[in-house]
Amino acid sequence: MYLKDLVERNRLQHPAEMEELLQFYASSVGSLSSFRKLSATFQSVKGVSLSVNTIGAYSKHLEDAFLIGRAVRYDIKGRRYIDSPLKYYFEDLGIRNACLNFRQQETNHLMENLIYNELRMWGFSVDVGSITVNGSGRNGVPSRQNLEVDFVANSGHRRYYLQSAFMIPDDEKREQETRPLRKISDSFRKIIVMYGNQRPYHNDDGFLIVSLRDFLKGPEVLDL
């Protein structure tokens, strides 16, 4: 019903490709998406020529219909936005699941989408944080690594950095989730949301660790 309305309203010439694009976004929740790579995939796999501009326009139609929402990458150290690639999340997870015939029920991806939706519902603008870290690789050769913070939530003068961590079973995973937050030099609050029933607490770095259940109780949890 949604797709039929979108195709008719916008007089789209590639309805089948619009449906495939929506299914791609449904199967890649929480992953970075590039219009250029999508255009190349349609050409190589389907033999269909969809320009970067067309894919961008189709994605905008899906946004305008409130099927998906975007999160743009934000360079935290450079304080600037990075136009591409970006992330898309579904406004309604039930529609997302229906698009995939209720397959691909990865809890970690659905949890990330849910956190995005809650932050938006609470009135925050939501970006994806990007941090470039300089270091040295083998034999002392300089290297650059890009670290990601799942969400940078802004509302007026307030800002929160959040990581969605389904589970932290070992030190390696803990380092993966906390390292990007430790590289942020400002004093805004840093929060890790985990699946489970643990009570809220602050770790040795001062980051708030909160369960998904407590997070969903309301925005007050951000200031515990």
Secondary structure, DSSP 4 states (H G I P E B T S, - for coil): -HHHHHHHHHT-S-HHHHHHHHHHHHHTTTSEE-HHHHHHHIIIII-----HHHHHHHHHHHHHTTSEEEEEEEETTTTEEEEEEEEEEES-HHHHHHHTTT----HHHHHHHHHHHHHHHTT-EEEEEEEEEEEE-GGG-EEEEEEEEEEEEEETTEEEEEEEES---SHHHHHHHHHHHHT--S-SEEEEEESS-PPPEE-TT--EEEEHHHHTT-GGGGG-
